[in-house]
Amino acid sequence: MSAATTFRVGLLGHGIGPSLTPAMHVEEATLLGLDYTYEVFDLLDRPDVDLGAELTRLEELGYAAVNVTHPFKQQVLAHVDERSDAVARIGATNLVLLGERRVAHNTDYRGFLGGLEGFLGERPRGTVLQVGAGGAGLATACALIDLGFERIVVHDRSEDAVGRLIDRFQGNVHLATTGGDLAPWLGRAEGVVHVTPTGMREHPGIAFDVDLLAEDGWVAEVVYRPLETELVRRARARGLATLDGGAMAVGQAVESLRLITGRDPDDDRVHAHFERLIAADAG
């Protein structure tokens, strides 16, 4: 366990000003008796940012870690010294511990797996459709494999991204691509996992037609702000079972806090704080 009690942490990404992750971290860390600050570095206006130099700058300022989000979850791996087993398997990171050695972790995987496992219960685990093959999509696909789905069909606007995902995990389970034609698969899959920025406040909209989903299908979302995305709202209006992005948001925050501080956060307490933040945000 880390003996430190003071931590400076940052978040790197695009369009991340509204993130609730800093507030979740600071609230729980304070309750754990830590001096914890968390700052957001939105690099949207710096398309040519040198990620290695940015990490060095933060290290020199005394930062203990950075969370990493879209679009840097894969790019930043070129600037780390060590990868956790999960990162080596997934090929993407959302947390880099800084210091003498930069160590990349993936807490998206653990957060999504825990939330979806509880949501699925005894539901069949045959064919699942995943929409999105970016950095977060690598983590969710890995979780779907470990949850025992027989077939995972992946769709993304970038066929290259789909190809890379399938190449990375092929051999674990039957993986397939929609070949760019999403509609026919919407009614054939038992459930759909949505892993693109579509639906965020900064990227409003919906990634696919909910009316094409099977009557007994389910939807899992990773976007959490708003918590009820257009996708979740329409799926619920149809009476479909839905998992919103809150489970993954809380799960990854708890695991990140544990890795950064060496302390054991209280999962229920963090989830309750998240719900308060969401309620205040909606108000």
Secondary structure as the mmCIF struct_conf table of DSSP 4:
data_model
#
loop_
_struct_conf.conf_type_id
_struct_conf.id
_struct_conf.beg_label_comp_id
_struct_conf.beg_label_asym_id
_struct_conf.beg_label_seq_id
_struct_conf.end_label_comp_id
_struct_conf.end_label_asym_id
_struct_conf.end_label_seq_id
STRN STRN1 THR A 6 GLY A 13
BEND BEND1 HIS A 14 GLY A 15
TURN_TY1_P TURN_TY1_P1 GLY A 17 PRO A 18
BEND BEND2 LEU A 20 LEU A 20
HELX_RH_AL_P HELX_RH_AL_P1 THR A 21 LEU A 31
TURN_TY1_P TURN_TY1_P2 LEU A 32 GLY A 33
STRN STRN2 ASP A 35 ASP A 42
TURN_TY1_P TURN_TY1_P3 LEU A 44 ASP A 45
TURN_TY1_P TURN_TY1_P4 PRO A 47 ASP A 48
HELX_RH_AL_P HELX_RH_AL_P2 LEU A 51 GLU A 60
TURN_TY1_P TURN_TY1_P5 LEU A 61 GLY A 62
STRN STRN3 ALA A 65 VAL A 68
TURN_TY1_P TURN_TY1_P6 HIS A 70 PRO A 71
TURN_TY1_P TURN_TY1_P7 LYS A 73 GLN A 74
HELX_RH_3T_P HELX_RH_3T_P1 GLN A 75 HIS A 79
BEND BEND3 ASP A 81 ASP A 81
STRN STRN4 GLU A 82 ARG A 83
HELX_RH_AL_P HELX_RH_AL_P3 ASP A 85 ILE A 90
BEND BEND4 GLY A 91 GLY A 91
BEND BEND5 ASN A 94 ASN A 94
STRN STRN5 LEU A 95 LEU A 97
BEND BEND6 GLY A 99 ARG A 101
STRN STRN6 VAL A 103 HIS A 105
HELX_RH_AL_P HELX_RH_AL_P4 THR A 107 LEU A 120
TURN_TY1_P TURN_TY1_P8 GLY A 121 GLU A 122
BEND BEND7 GLY A 126 GLY A 126
STRN STRN7 THR A 127 VAL A 131
BEND BEND8 GLY A 134 GLY A 134
HELX_RH_AL_P HELX_RH_AL_P5 GLY A 135 ASP A 146
TURN_TY1_P TURN_TY1_P9 LEU A 147 GLY A 148
BEND BEND9 GLU A 150 GLU A 150
STRN STRN8 ARG A 151 HIS A 155
BEND BEND10 ARG A 157 ARG A 157
HELX_RH_AL_P HELX_RH_AL_P6 GLU A 159 PHE A 169
TURN_TY1_P TURN_TY1_P10 GLN A 170 GLY A 171
BEND BEND11 ASN A 172 VAL A 173
STRN STRN9 HIS A 174 THR A 177
TURN_TY1_P TURN_TY1_P11 GLY A 179 GLY A 180
HELX_RH_AL_P HELX_RH_AL_P7 ALA A 183 LEU A 186
TURN_TY1_P TURN_TY1_P12 GLY A 187 ARG A 188
BEND BEND12 ALA A 189 GLU A 190
STRN STRN10 GLY A 191 HIS A 194
BEND BEND13 THR A 196 PRO A 197
TURN_TY1_P TURN_TY1_P13 THR A 198 GLY A 199
STRN STRN11 MET A 200 MET A 200
TURN_TY1_P TURN_TY1_P14 ARG A 201 GLU A 202
STRN STRN12 HIS A 203 HIS A 203
BEND BEND14 GLY A 205 GLY A 205
BEND BEND15 ALA A 207 PHE A 208
HELX_RH_3T_P HELX_RH_3T_P2 VAL A 210 LEU A 212
BEND BEND16 LEU A 213 LEU A 213
TURN_TY1_P TURN_TY1_P15 GLU A 215 ASP A 216
STRN STRN13 TRP A 218 GLU A 221
BEND BEND17 ARG A 225 GLU A 228
HELX_RH_AL_P HELX_RH_AL_P8 GLU A 230 ALA A 237
TURN_TY1_P TURN_TY1_P16 ARG A 238 GLY A 239
STRN STRN14 ALA A 241 LEU A 243
TURN_TY1_P TURN_TY1_P17 GLY A 245 GLY A 245
HELX_RH_AL_P HELX_RH_AL_P9 GLY A 246 THR A 261
BEND BEND18 GLY A 262 ARG A 263
HELX_RH_AL_P HELX_RH_AL_P10 ASP A 267 ALA A 282
#
